[in-house]
């Protein structure tokens, strides 16, 4: 089963072409549209100093897998308005299925300033996470990305997604607009910028920023297997 799923994923990636990134900065204003750059991520793996690791994996980071004795930690910095992050979400879900009992997988927010609705989308996912629906809301946000990315007002639309997921919409709205959720998203963004992550999606495995040019699930699998000494 695992081999067949992997084969389908690789075939899908070959069909859509190389996975690239949304660059963290360019000449566009904050209201501009995404710019895809194949070299948006570092050209080689970069090691993060030990004293900066708290900015990578803080204690309160959202975990989609949290084994009791993780052998490695994989951190994804994502932007919900970035089309390539939508592709990466599929690969992260596969990594969860394959390595969830050995690898802690964290998802953090990197709403690029040029994406006008990336921060509200991140707050929507964070608000849903308060009700245990982080991954479900992220999937819904990515699925409907074309519907909301250029909307001037996305609040009601995100509430409708929460309603579709069966969430308590009053709590969702309260969390979505809360200082706590807003501060969490801002802190994630500041950490990503301090770490000089050059685009989204960005993957960090333990203390290494992984190269994301021409990435596919096989490349992620290879890195995880190496970290686990498989």
Number of C-alpha atoms within 10 A of each C-alpha: 6 9 8 9 11 16 14 11 18 14 12 12 17 12 9 9 12 15 21 24 26 28 22 24 15 11 8 13 12 14 12 13 15 20 18 17 15 16 17 23 26 17 11 11 14 13 13 16 9 8 7 13 13 10 17 24 23 13 9 8 17 18 17 16 21 16 16 10 10 16 16 17 20 24 23 23 23 28 28 29 30 26 20 19 24 20 17 22 20 14 19 21 15 18 19 17 12 13 21 17 15 19 24 23 26 23 22 26 30 29 27 26 17 22 24 21 24 22 22 21 27 28 25 27 27 28 26 28 18 14 13 12 18 19 17 15 24 20 17 16 24 21 11 11 17 12 12 19 21 16 12 9 12 17 17 10 14 24 20 14 19 24 14 12 15 10 17 13 19 12 13 24 18 12 21 26 15 13 11 14 20 18 12 18 21 18 16 22 22 15 22 25 15 11 15 12 21 18 28 31 30 26 22 22 21 19 20 14 21 22 20 26 18 14 16 20 19 14 14 20 17 12 14 21 12 10 15 14 8 7
